[in-house]
Amino acid sequence: MDKNIGKKLDGRYEITELIGVGGMAEVYKGVDVIDNKPVAIKILKKEYSENEEFLRRFRNESKAIAVLSHPNIVRIYDVGFSDKIQYIVMEYIDGITLKEYIEEEQVLTWKDTVHFVIQILRALQHAHDKGIVHRDIKPQNIMMFTDGTIKVMDFGIAKFAREEGKTATDQAIGSVHYISPEQASGSVTDAKSDIYSVGAMMYEMLTGKKPFDSDNPVAIAVMHMHDIPERPRAINPDIPDGLEEIVLRAMEKNPADRYQTTAEMISDIEAFKANPAITFGYYQEESEDAEDTRFFNTSQQAAAVAEKEPEPARQNVYSGQRSASAAALYPDQGQRYQQRPAYNNGYYEDDDDDEEEERSSLVVPVLTAVVVVVIIVAVLFVATLLGGLLKGDGKNGDMKMPDFYGMDYNDAVSQYGNNIKFVDDGSEYNELDAGLIFEQSIEAGTPFKKGDKLRVKISKGMETVEIPKVSEMNADMARDQLVQRGLKVEIKNSASTDVQKGYVIKSEPEAGTEVHKGSTVILYVSMGVEAGQVSVEDFVGMDADDAVAIAEYRGLKPKTEPKASYEKEGIVVEQSIAKGEKVDEGSEIILYVSSGEAPDGEIPFTIPFPTDANGRFAIDFMITNEDGTTNVDTSGIILVPEMNQITQNIKGSGENVEVTVVLTNVNTNARTQLGKYIFNFASGSVSKQSEDIRGAFESVGGFNKTTEAPTEAPTEAPTEAPTEWTEPWTESTTEYVDPNWDPNAQGGGDGSEWY
């Protein structure tokens, strides 16, 4: 069994099962016991958790990622770091990955593809706006609900792995099938790397094939850097032209030729959704006849002029960069794709060998024409380029300022120093690592001219402070000391028998630990000797919802159970722990709530007999219900002294049921009232109104006489007992009256001495 299952992290997140294993972490399903909701818990693997530098960067990035809040991004609830375990608590998604969906469907419709991709791009747009690049976009990191809603997860993971010296093919980064060329080559990556990965995913969704595939991950990475993928429509002709253009532009090798922002790509997809027949003109075709079709982007058309004599095979190159001069030379070029010729190892092949022989005879004059055209085109191109640079307002003269947030200053100067003059505008403590740019004077995306100055501020890293010793210190004083050091404070009450109430038991992290300014320190403050004890309130008579809320607020765990009662439905009629009793915090209390039904029940009722009584008797229980109905329950023949008591189960309904007990001497048919009682079938209790057991037996002749019995038989034979109890009762009263009973002859005792 996994050693982590069953653990409770920070006393809050209980791990229940393993649901996934990745290159850097293991993912578990768990329960937030405080909010009572399922969560996903990602725990870093041992090789990463033992690297201090990695942990420092991971901690900082995790805090940045935790601020992301978007409906298409998996939410981060909490992060935890200790000497033994590092984890991230995330939103639990009850769905499948996009990879699983693609494997099931093989090829997605263009409508489904667009539906999924727009959600992914919007999630990335939100992250990019916060300065966070994903760097590991792949179907395995995209979760999908049954309604088609997309959630992107695992931001920043690939960055961590690469910074630890791992290559793009390392398992920590995951699949290289969607990696951008700059990632594969180890160059600096930015938001445009995510756009490339989205394009690669679109390619797979629409065609059912990955852009590049091999058994060797290194080979795949090299293909991303140098090879051109097969055209999507060559695999699936049902793909609309405009959508193919979007995919190819997102997958340009050169980042400058791709969509520069997710917003640009979203804009094109929205335009395509509005008109699926649209084409964008990012790529042009140049065809001498129907059998020889090649594709060029507009910046390649000038060179194409010089290649009227086709070669046996020419590499297909896509690029999103446009050339104004080339466009001017080819104003009639159609802005659409045609069916491409056979593709072989990245090259096009001409199938007509006979035409090749025919053309060879024209080599000399054609070459002469080619040279002339090349010179003319080169002069026009250089003139246009220089004119744009000098004027500063041409499309190719102005460049767009990159986003340098989070980029190493030295890397920025090395990569862009030829076009931008960087000015160090000072260093400050910042949440980014030391040496990274966190502010720039020209906003990203703004046009600029070569040689423009860019003032940047460089991070000194996060300032650290040492946590002072605050244990056994007054909580308010301890808080002040920590706040003065730039730390945040969280108070948690805790039971203690050693530390007086209101004083700090311990801090977390402990005293002497170096932490970043702005970090949160938890102070465990003593609640005193009786900490953790709850004095139970009287919940009887309260509305059940109110009682539950108050019980929970007091630290109890209330549980409700229905109970028949004449109280209004939903009212607490009884509780398992008495009012005023002190119990431990977290103790369970059962609140019995009225179901609104009459409390029917059965109560066993025992009547003892005098030890010196003798004879054959019967006892009748006259039950008068609250609704006025009456019924009789008879015991049968009782032999005394052989039987010293009788127990009868009395059935009834209500809380105020009157039961009259009548004793009959079977031998003489003499009858009298033994007692009168009130039965409460809701509580199962019986209260006595009147009772004289010995007097009743004496009244019906239940004792042996001390004198001899008369020799003559009575003049009248005893009559049989009536079959129904109707005669002894009057219409106006429910009290039983014996016609032979003399109240003055009744014994004065109440019968209590027989219990």
RAUR-V187759 format. One record per residue. RES is the residue in three letters. PHI is phi in degrees with one decimal (* if undefined). D_CENTER is the distance of its C-alpha to the mean C-alpha in Angstrom with 2 decimals. Layout:
BEGIN
res | phi | d_center
RES | PHI | D_CENTER
RES | PHI | D_CENTER
END
This chain:
BEGIN
res | phi | d_center
MET | * | 24.75
ASP | -59.3 | 22.33
LYS | -67.3 | 23.19
ASN | -83.2 | 19.65
ILE | -66.5 | 18.49
GLY | 98.7 | 18.97
LYS | -71.4 | 18.81
LYS | -120.3 | 17.16
LEU | -81.9 | 16.45
ASP | 56.3 | 17.79
GLY | 66.3 | 18.23
ARG | -131.4 | 14.60
TYR | -104.3 | 12.32
GLU | -93.4 | 13.88
ILE | -82.6 | 13.92
THR | -113.2 | 14.44
GLU | -160.7 | 15.06
LEU | -84.8 | 15.70
ILE | -120.6 | 14.09
GLY | -174.6 | 15.73
VAL | -131.5 | 18.49
GLY | -117.2 | 19.35
GLY | -67.9 | 22.35
MET | -109.6 | 21.10
ALA | -151.1 | 18.30
GLU | -111.9 | 16.94
VAL | -111.7 | 13.31
TYR | -121.0 | 12.29
LYS | -91.0 | 9.87
GLY | -146.0 | 9.85
VAL | -130.1 | 9.57
ASP | -81.1 | 9.62
VAL | -70.4 | 13.02
ILE | -79.1 | 13.67
ASP | -90.8 | 11.00
ASN | 52.8 | 10.83
LYS | -141.5 | 7.19
PRO | -73.4 | 5.83
VAL | -138.8 | 4.84
ALA | -105.9 | 6.87
ILE | -121.4 | 10.11
LYS | -101.0 | 12.79
ILE | -111.0 | 16.21
LEU | -64.2 | 19.23
LYS | -71.5 | 22.19
LYS | -59.9 | 25.33
GLU | -64.4 | 27.47
TYR | -89.5 | 25.27
SER | -70.6 | 24.57
GLU | -97.0 | 28.36
ASN | -100.9 | 29.17
GLU | -63.0 | 29.50
GLU | -66.1 | 29.89
PHE | -61.6 | 26.85
LEU | -62.0 | 24.75
ARG | -61.6 | 26.18
ARG | -69.4 | 25.28
PHE | -62.2 | 21.81
ARG | -63.7 | 21.18
ASN | -64.6 | 22.58
GLU | -67.2 | 20.73
SER | -61.4 | 17.33
LYS | -64.0 | 18.15
ALA | -67.4 | 19.16
ILE | -65.2 | 16.10
ALA | -62.8 | 13.88
VAL | -81.3 | 15.82
LEU | -66.3 | 14.73
SER | -139.5 | 13.26
HIS | -151.0 | 13.58
PRO | -61.9 | 12.21
ASN | -106.7 | 12.93
ILE | -123.9 | 11.41
VAL | -62.5 | 8.13
ARG | -74.1 | 7.47
ILE | -98.5 | 8.91
TYR | -89.5 | 8.54
ASP | -161.6 | 11.58
VAL | -130.8 | 14.34
GLY | -136.0 | 16.92
PHE | -135.7 | 20.45
SER | -147.0 | 23.24
ASP | -67.6 | 26.33
LYS | -106.5 | 24.82
ILE | -150.2 | 21.19
GLN | -128.9 | 19.10
TYR | -148.2 | 15.35
ILE | -125.3 | 12.36
VAL | -101.3 | 8.99
MET | -124.7 | 6.29
GLU | -60.9 | 2.94
TYR | -89.4 | 3.45
ILE | -105.6 | 5.97
ASP | -90.3 | 8.51
GLY | -157.6 | 11.39
ILE | -124.3 | 14.13
THR | -80.9 | 15.35
LEU | -62.5 | 18.04
LYS | -60.0 | 20.44
GLU | -62.5 | 20.15
TYR | -66.8 | 20.75
ILE | -63.5 | 23.73
GLU | -62.1 | 25.17
GLU | -75.1 | 25.08
GLU | -87.4 | 26.60
GLN | 70.0 | 28.89
VAL | -123.0 | 29.83
LEU | -92.5 | 27.73
THR | -69.5 | 29.54
TRP | -66.7 | 29.96
LYS | -68.0 | 28.16
ASP | -64.4 | 24.96
THR | -58.7 | 25.38
VAL | -63.6 | 25.83
HIS | -59.1 | 22.86
PHE | -72.6 | 20.49
VAL | -66.1 | 22.39
ILE | -61.2 | 22.48
GLN | -64.5 | 18.69
ILE | -62.9 | 18.71
LEU | -65.9 | 21.62
ARG | -67.5 | 20.17
ALA | -63.8 | 17.20
LEU | -66.4 | 19.91
GLN | -59.7 | 22.15
HIS | -61.3 | 19.76
ALA | -67.4 | 19.44
HIS | -61.7 | 23.20
ASP | -63.6 | 24.04
LYS | -90.0 | 22.42
GLY | 81.5 | 24.54
ILE | -112.2 | 21.84
VAL | -105.9 | 22.73
HIS | -71.9 | 20.42
ARG | 73.0 | 23.36
ASP | -147.6 | 21.66
ILE | -72.4 | 20.89
LYS | -161.9 | 21.12
PRO | -59.1 | 19.72
GLN | -66.5 | 18.02
ASN | -99.9 | 15.77
ILE | -117.0 | 14.92
MET | -97.9 | 12.22
MET | -134.1 | 13.33
PHE | -79.6 | 12.36
THR | -65.9 | 15.34
ASP | -87.5 | 16.44
GLY | 91.3 | 16.99
THR | -71.4 | 14.35
ILE | -106.2 | 13.94
LYS | -131.6 | 11.37
VAL | -91.7 | 13.25
MET | -133.7 | 12.21
ASP | 63.4 | 14.50
PHE | -69.9 | 16.57
GLY | 79.4 | 19.78
ILE | -66.9 | 19.86
ALA | -62.3 | 23.10
LYS | -61.4 | 24.76
PHE | -61.7 | 24.41
ALA | -62.9 | 25.83
ARG | -67.1 | 28.69
GLU | -68.1 | 29.62
GLU | -89.7 | 30.12
GLY | 90.2 | 32.86
LYS | -86.9 | 31.21
THR | -83.3 | 32.42
ALA | -66.9 | 30.62
THR | -92.5 | 31.09
ASP | -66.7 | 29.44
GLN | -61.9 | 26.60
ALA | -61.7 | 24.47
ILE | -81.2 | 24.43
GLY | 97.9 | 23.89
SER | -65.8 | 25.74
VAL | -93.4 | 28.67
HIS | -68.6 | 28.94
TYR | -122.8 | 27.22
ILE | -77.7 | 28.50
SER | -78.3 | 30.66
PRO | -57.9 | 34.36
GLU | -70.4 | 34.13
GLN | -68.9 | 31.36
ALA | -63.2 | 33.48
SER | -88.0 | 36.49
GLY | 82.7 | 34.81
SER | -79.2 | 35.49
VAL | -67.5 | 33.52
THR | -113.8 | 30.47
ASP | -145.1 | 28.97
ALA | -59.3 | 26.97
LYS | -69.8 | 29.48
SER | -67.3 | 28.36
ASP | -62.4 | 24.98
ILE | -63.4 | 27.07
TYR | -58.7 | 29.14
SER | -62.9 | 26.16
VAL | -63.2 | 24.96
GLY | -60.6 | 28.57
ALA | -63.8 | 28.64
MET | -66.7 | 25.57
MET | -59.4 | 27.30
TYR | -55.3 | 30.42
GLU | -68.0 | 28.80
MET | -62.2 | 27.12
LEU | -80.8 | 30.48
THR | -108.9 | 32.79
GLY | 81.0 | 30.95
LYS | -128.3 | 32.24
LYS | -77.3 | 31.10
PRO | -56.4 | 33.41
PHE | -136.2 | 34.74
ASP | -146.6 | 34.57
SER | -169.1 | 36.35
ASP | -76.3 | 36.16
ASN | -106.6 | 36.54
PRO | -58.6 | 33.66
VAL | -63.9 | 36.31
ALA | -62.2 | 38.15
ILE | -64.0 | 35.11
ALA | -61.3 | 34.65
VAL | -65.5 | 38.38
MET | -60.1 | 38.16
HIS | -60.1 | 35.52
MET | -77.5 | 38.00
HIS | -125.0 | 41.17
ASP | -90.1 | 40.93
ILE | -108.3 | 40.46
PRO | -71.8 | 38.22
GLU | -63.8 | 39.83
ARG | -60.9 | 39.66
PRO | -55.5 | 36.81
ARG | -69.9 | 39.27
ALA | -70.7 | 41.56
ILE | -90.9 | 38.90
ASN | -132.5 | 37.65
PRO | -63.2 | 40.28
ASP | -77.1 | 38.03
ILE | -71.4 | 36.06
PRO | -62.3 | 37.33
ASP | -56.7 | 39.37
GLY | -62.2 | 37.34
LEU | -68.5 | 34.04
GLU | -62.5 | 35.83
GLU | -60.3 | 37.04
ILE | -62.1 | 33.53
VAL | -62.0 | 32.43
LEU | -66.8 | 35.59
ARG | -69.6 | 35.45
ALA | -64.3 | 31.89
MET | -101.3 | 33.21
GLU | -59.6 | 36.34
LYS | -63.8 | 37.38
ASN | -83.8 | 38.34
PRO | -54.8 | 35.46
ALA | -69.0 | 37.98
ASP | -91.4 | 38.46
ARG | -83.8 | 34.81
TYR | -61.0 | 32.89
GLN | -82.7 | 32.75
THR | -141.2 | 29.52
THR | -64.4 | 26.61
ALA | -61.5 | 28.03
GLU | -63.4 | 31.25
MET | -67.3 | 29.64
ILE | -60.8 | 27.60
SER | -59.8 | 30.92
ASP | -66.0 | 32.70
ILE | -65.8 | 30.08
GLU | -63.1 | 30.21
ALA | -64.1 | 34.00
PHE | -65.5 | 33.88
LYS | -59.8 | 31.72
ALA | -68.4 | 34.34
ASN | -146.0 | 37.16
PRO | -61.1 | 36.43
ALA | -88.5 | 40.09
ILE | -67.9 | 39.81
THR | -127.5 | 40.80
PHE | -105.8 | 40.34
GLY | 73.3 | 43.39
TYR | -70.8 | 41.60
TYR | -131.4 | 43.74
GLN | -120.4 | 47.37
GLU | -117.5 | 49.59
GLU | -132.3 | 53.19
SER | -133.1 | 55.22
GLU | -84.7 | 58.96
ASP | -153.4 | 59.02
ALA | -64.7 | 56.80
GLU | -91.3 | 56.79
ASP | -134.8 | 55.69
THR | -113.2 | 52.40
ARG | -127.9 | 50.49
PHE | -115.5 | 47.59
PHE | -135.4 | 47.68
ASN | -82.8 | 45.62
THR | -63.0 | 47.81
SER | -76.1 | 48.42
GLN | -96.4 | 49.87
GLN | -69.9 | 52.35
ALA | -60.6 | 55.05
ALA | -66.6 | 55.24
ALA | -67.5 | 55.32
VAL | -60.4 | 58.57
ALA | -81.3 | 60.28
GLU | -121.1 | 59.13
LYS | -64.9 | 60.98
GLU | -89.1 | 62.26
PRO | -69.7 | 59.25
GLU | -89.8 | 58.67
PRO | -59.9 | 58.09
ALA | -149.5 | 54.43
ARG | -134.8 | 52.33
GLN | -70.4 | 48.78
ASN | -87.2 | 46.31
VAL | -126.5 | 44.59
TYR | -103.8 | 41.98
SER | -152.3 | 41.60
GLY | -89.6 | 40.16
GLN | -76.6 | 42.82
ARG | -104.1 | 45.56
SER | -125.8 | 49.25
ALA | -65.0 | 51.26
SER | -66.3 | 54.54
ALA | -65.8 | 53.41
ALA | -62.1 | 52.21
ALA | -67.9 | 55.61
LEU | -71.6 | 57.38
TYR | -125.0 | 55.47
PRO | -68.4 | 55.05
ASP | -95.3 | 55.21
GLN | -62.1 | 52.42
GLY | -74.0 | 50.06
GLN | -98.1 | 46.39
ARG | -156.6 | 45.13
TYR | -97.7 | 44.84
GLN | -115.1 | 47.31
GLN | -63.7 | 47.12
ARG | -80.6 | 47.35
PRO | -73.7 | 49.94
ALA | -58.4 | 49.35
TYR | -113.2 | 47.02
ASN | -139.2 | 48.00
ASN | 55.0 | 46.33
GLY | 84.2 | 45.46
TYR | -126.8 | 48.88
TYR | -92.5 | 50.47
GLU | -122.0 | 53.66
ASP | -88.9 | 56.59
ASP | -90.2 | 57.98
ASP | -96.1 | 61.46
ASP | -72.4 | 63.66
ASP | -65.6 | 66.82
GLU | -65.3 | 65.71
GLU | -62.2 | 65.16
GLU | -66.2 | 68.86
GLU | -65.5 | 69.88
ARG | -72.6 | 67.91
SER | -61.3 | 69.26
SER | -71.1 | 72.66
LEU | -104.1 | 71.27
VAL | -58.4 | 69.64
VAL | -64.0 | 72.12
PRO | -64.3 | 72.16
VAL | -66.7 | 68.41
LEU | -60.6 | 67.78
THR | -61.3 | 70.12
ALA | -64.2 | 68.23
VAL | -61.4 | 64.93
VAL | -59.3 | 66.17
VAL | -62.6 | 67.33
VAL | -64.1 | 64.09
VAL | -59.6 | 62.03
ILE | -62.4 | 64.18
ILE | -62.1 | 63.86
VAL | -63.1 | 60.08
ALA | -61.6 | 59.73
VAL | -62.7 | 61.90
LEU | -62.2 | 59.98
PHE | -64.6 | 56.61
VAL | -63.2 | 57.74
ALA | -62.7 | 59.39
THR | -63.9 | 56.30
LEU | -63.0 | 54.07
LEU | -64.8 | 56.52
GLY | -60.7 | 57.04
GLY | -65.4 | 53.34
LEU | -65.2 | 53.04
LEU | -70.4 | 56.12
LYS | -75.9 | 55.15
GLY | 76.8 | 51.49
ASP | -126.8 | 50.44
GLY | -81.3 | 50.31
LYS | -64.7 | 47.16
ASN | -92.6 | 47.84
GLY | -81.5 | 49.31
ASP | -92.8 | 46.25
MET | -107.2 | 43.21
LYS | -97.0 | 39.70
MET | -67.3 | 38.46
PRO | -68.9 | 35.64
ASP | -92.4 | 32.57
PHE | -98.4 | 33.37
TYR | -60.0 | 30.42
GLY | 82.6 | 29.30
MET | -94.0 | 32.31
ASP | -63.9 | 34.86
TYR | -59.2 | 38.02
ASN | -64.8 | 40.40
ASP | -64.9 | 38.53
ALA | -62.9 | 38.63
VAL | -64.4 | 42.38
SER | -64.4 | 43.07
GLN | -84.7 | 41.33
TYR | -117.1 | 42.26
GLY | -62.9 | 45.27
ASN | -71.8 | 47.78
ASN | -107.9 | 46.55
ILE | -122.7 | 45.08
LYS | -96.1 | 46.82
PHE | -78.9 | 44.23
VAL | -123.7 | 45.08
ASP | -71.8 | 43.42
ASP | -98.1 | 42.69
GLY | 106.9 | 41.89
SER | -118.8 | 39.14
GLU | -142.2 | 36.68
TYR | -67.4 | 33.98
ASN | -154.6 | 30.64
GLU | -69.6 | 27.09
LEU | -76.8 | 28.14
ASP | -66.5 | 30.16
ALA | -60.4 | 33.90
GLY | 92.0 | 35.85
LEU | -95.8 | 33.18
ILE | -77.8 | 33.95
PHE | -120.8 | 31.85
GLU | -154.0 | 34.15
GLN | -135.2 | 36.70
SER | -76.4 | 39.48
ILE | -109.2 | 39.23
GLU | -64.9 | 35.95
ALA | -59.4 | 34.38
GLY | 91.8 | 35.67
THR | -78.4 | 38.87
PRO | -63.4 | 42.12
PHE | -146.2 | 44.41
LYS | -103.9 | 47.73
LYS | -57.7 | 48.57
GLY | 94.0 | 49.50
ASP | -62.8 | 47.53
LYS | -83.0 | 46.48
LEU | -127.1 | 42.83
ARG | -87.8 | 42.19
VAL | -127.7 | 39.11
LYS | -105.4 | 37.70
ILE | -114.1 | 36.65
SER | -72.9 | 34.14
LYS | -94.8 | 35.59
GLY | 85.0 | 32.20
MET | -85.4 | 30.58
GLU | -68.4 | 33.19
THR | -108.3 | 32.96
VAL | -136.8 | 34.26
GLU | -98.2 | 35.04
ILE | -74.1 | 33.54
PRO | -76.5 | 36.56
LYS | -79.0 | 37.32
VAL | -123.9 | 36.12
SER | -64.6 | 36.11
GLU | 63.2 | 38.43
MET | -104.8 | 38.56
ASN | -53.3 | 38.07
ALA | -59.2 | 34.44
ASP | -66.0 | 35.60
MET | -66.3 | 37.86
ALA | -63.2 | 35.25
ARG | -59.3 | 32.83
ASP | -60.2 | 35.68
GLN | -61.5 | 36.50
LEU | -71.7 | 33.02
VAL | -63.4 | 32.65
GLN | -62.4 | 36.09
ARG | -90.5 | 34.90
GLY | 82.8 | 32.13
LEU | -106.3 | 29.29
LYS | -95.5 | 26.58
VAL | -125.5 | 26.63
GLU | -122.1 | 24.16
ILE | -97.4 | 25.91
LYS | -126.4 | 24.81
ASN | -74.4 | 27.33
SER | -147.8 | 28.48
ALA | -78.5 | 31.31
SER | -158.0 | 34.43
THR | -98.9 | 37.99
ASP | -104.2 | 39.40
VAL | -102.5 | 38.18
GLN | -68.6 | 39.31
LYS | -58.7 | 37.06
GLY | 88.5 | 35.67
TYR | -110.6 | 36.23
VAL | -75.4 | 33.87
ILE | -83.0 | 33.33
LYS | -162.2 | 31.68
SER | -119.2 | 29.65
GLU | -138.6 | 26.74
PRO | -63.8 | 27.62
GLU | -78.5 | 31.08
ALA | -56.4 | 34.33
GLY | 92.3 | 35.76
THR | -78.0 | 32.50
GLU | -85.4 | 32.51
VAL | -133.3 | 29.43
HIS | -75.6 | 28.89
LYS | -58.3 | 29.83
GLY | 91.4 | 26.94
SER | -69.4 | 25.09
THR | -97.8 | 23.85
VAL | -111.4 | 25.97
ILE | -93.8 | 25.02
LEU | -106.6 | 28.09
TYR | -91.6 | 28.29
VAL | -107.6 | 30.86
SER | -67.5 | 33.01
MET | -99.3 | 32.96
GLY | 98.0 | 36.36
VAL | -63.1 | 37.88
GLU | -91.0 | 36.44
ALA | -60.7 | 32.96
GLY | 85.4 | 30.38
GLN | -99.3 | 32.84
VAL | -124.5 | 32.29
SER | -90.9 | 35.24
VAL | -73.4 | 34.50
GLU | -86.7 | 35.31
ASP | -90.6 | 37.14
PHE | -96.0 | 34.65
VAL | -63.4 | 37.32
GLY | 95.6 | 37.99
MET | -83.5 | 34.63
ASP | -64.3 | 32.30
ALA | -58.9 | 29.67
ASP | -62.4 | 26.67
ASP | -65.2 | 28.47
ALA | -63.3 | 29.35
VAL | -63.2 | 25.82
ALA | -61.6 | 24.58
ILE | -67.9 | 27.56
ALA | -62.1 | 27.22
GLU | -64.7 | 23.61
TYR | -60.8 | 24.79
ARG | -78.6 | 27.63
GLY | 96.0 | 25.43
LEU | -95.6 | 26.15
LYS | -111.2 | 24.05
PRO | -76.7 | 25.60
LYS | -134.3 | 25.97
THR | -105.3 | 27.94
GLU | -136.5 | 30.55
PRO | -72.4 | 32.86
LYS | -149.6 | 36.57
ALA | -64.9 | 39.59
SER | -164.0 | 41.20
TYR | -82.8 | 43.35
GLU | -67.3 | 40.95
LYS | -60.6 | 38.94
GLU | -56.5 | 35.84
GLY | 93.9 | 32.77
ILE | -97.8 | 34.93
VAL | -70.3 | 34.61
VAL | -111.4 | 37.91
GLU | -163.4 | 37.48
GLN | -136.7 | 35.32
SER | -77.4 | 35.25
ILE | -115.9 | 35.82
ALA | -68.5 | 38.81
LYS | -58.2 | 38.84
GLY | 86.8 | 39.52
GLU | -72.0 | 38.56
LYS | -98.1 | 36.63
VAL | -133.7 | 33.76
ASP | -69.1 | 31.14
GLU | -59.1 | 27.93
GLY | 92.8 | 25.28
SER | -68.0 | 28.05
GLU | -86.0 | 27.57
ILE | -126.5 | 29.77
ILE | -96.7 | 30.55
LEU | -105.9 | 31.37
TYR | -87.9 | 33.68
VAL | -110.9 | 33.26
SER | -61.5 | 36.04
SER | -89.1 | 35.58
GLY | 82.0 | 38.47
GLU | -99.5 | 40.62
ALA | -62.2 | 44.06
PRO | -80.6 | 44.02
ASP | -65.0 | 46.21
GLY | -170.6 | 47.20
GLU | -141.0 | 49.86
ILE | -122.1 | 51.57
PRO | -72.3 | 54.02
PHE | -126.6 | 57.16
THR | -110.5 | 59.96
ILE | -120.5 | 63.62
PRO | -83.7 | 65.95
PHE | -107.8 | 69.68
PRO | -60.9 | 72.65
THR | -67.1 | 73.94
ASP | -100.4 | 77.52
ALA | -74.9 | 76.74
ASN | -153.0 | 78.28
GLY | 138.8 | 78.18
ARG | -111.4 | 76.11
PHE | -133.1 | 73.57
ALA | -139.8 | 70.71
ILE | -122.8 | 67.91
ASP | -114.0 | 66.32
PHE | -109.0 | 63.10
MET | -91.4 | 63.34
ILE | -102.3 | 59.76
THR | -108.0 | 59.49
ASN | -75.1 | 55.96
GLU | -65.7 | 54.56
ASP | -85.7 | 55.18
GLY | 93.8 | 58.90
THR | -75.3 | 59.09
THR | -128.4 | 61.01
ASN | -141.1 | 60.98
VAL | -117.3 | 62.92
ASP | -122.4 | 61.79
THR | -105.6 | 64.83
SER | -81.2 | 64.99
GLY | 93.5 | 67.87
ILE | -72.1 | 70.95
ILE | -118.9 | 70.65
LEU | -101.0 | 73.28
VAL | -119.1 | 74.00
PRO | -92.0 | 74.50
GLU | -54.9 | 72.99
MET | -109.7 | 69.64
ASN | -97.8 | 68.77
GLN | -165.7 | 65.75
ILE | -137.6 | 63.68
THR | -120.7 | 59.91
GLN | -121.3 | 58.84
ASN | -84.5 | 55.31
ILE | -96.0 | 55.30
LYS | -103.1 | 52.89
GLY | -171.8 | 52.04
SER | -142.4 | 49.60
GLY | 126.5 | 49.16
GLU | -111.5 | 49.42
ASN | -143.2 | 53.16
VAL | -99.0 | 55.06
GLU | -89.7 | 58.76
VAL | -122.8 | 60.27
THR | -102.3 | 64.10
VAL | -102.3 | 65.46
VAL | -116.5 | 69.03
LEU | -101.9 | 71.22
THR | -125.1 | 73.94
ASN | -86.0 | 76.85
VAL | -64.7 | 77.16
ASN | -69.2 | 80.79
THR | -108.8 | 82.00
ASN | 64.2 | 79.36
ALA | -78.2 | 79.13
ARG | -129.3 | 75.77
THR | -159.0 | 74.22
GLN | -79.3 | 70.92
LEU | -89.5 | 69.33
GLY | -176.1 | 66.46
LYS | -132.8 | 63.89
TYR | -137.9 | 60.12
ILE | -112.1 | 56.90
PHE | -100.8 | 53.93
ASN | -113.0 | 50.31
PHE | -78.6 | 48.25
ALA | -75.8 | 44.98
SER | -101.1 | 45.47
GLY | 75.6 | 47.86
SER | -108.0 | 50.57
VAL | -131.1 | 54.31
SER | -117.3 | 56.58
LYS | -95.2 | 60.40
GLN | -93.7 | 62.59
SER | -152.9 | 65.90
GLU | -164.3 | 67.06
ASP | -148.6 | 70.47
ILE | -69.4 | 70.32
ARG | -64.4 | 73.75
GLY | -61.0 | 75.45
ALA | -65.0 | 74.15
PHE | -62.2 | 75.51
GLU | -65.4 | 78.81
SER | -66.4 | 78.99
VAL | -97.6 | 78.79
GLY | 76.6 | 81.16
GLY | -92.1 | 78.67
PHE | -120.4 | 80.83
ASN | -68.1 | 84.12
LYS | -78.4 | 87.15
THR | -77.4 | 89.49
THR | -93.6 | 92.60
GLU | -70.9 | 93.73
ALA | -74.1 | 92.59
PRO | -60.0 | 95.31
THR | -75.3 | 97.36
GLU | -83.0 | 97.37
ALA | -74.6 | 94.46
PRO | -59.4 | 92.96
THR | -63.1 | 94.71
GLU | -118.6 | 91.54
ALA | -70.1 | 89.23
PRO | -63.3 | 85.59
THR | -82.0 | 83.72
GLU | -72.3 | 80.64
ALA | -64.7 | 77.25
PRO | -65.6 | 75.95
THR | -77.1 | 73.29
GLU | -128.4 | 71.37
TRP | -92.7 | 70.84
THR | -114.1 | 72.21
GLU | -62.8 | 75.66
PRO | -66.1 | 74.84
TRP | -107.1 | 72.30
THR | -95.7 | 73.34
GLU | -70.3 | 71.70
SER | -94.4 | 71.06
THR | -143.9 | 69.50
THR | -97.7 | 67.19
GLU | -80.2 | 69.20
TYR | -81.5 | 71.25
VAL | -125.7 | 75.03
ASP | -86.7 | 77.34
PRO | -66.6 | 80.85
ASN | -96.1 | 82.53
TRP | -91.8 | 80.51
ASP | -102.5 | 82.37
PRO | -61.0 | 79.94
ASN | -73.6 | 82.67
ALA | -91.8 | 82.84
GLN | -70.2 | 79.10
GLY | -65.4 | 78.20
GLY | -85.4 | 76.95
GLY | -73.8 | 74.13
ASP | -98.7 | 70.52
GLY | 82.8 | 69.86
SER | -69.1 | 67.39
GLU | -70.2 | 69.63
TRP | -94.3 | 68.73
TYR | -89.1 | 65.08
END
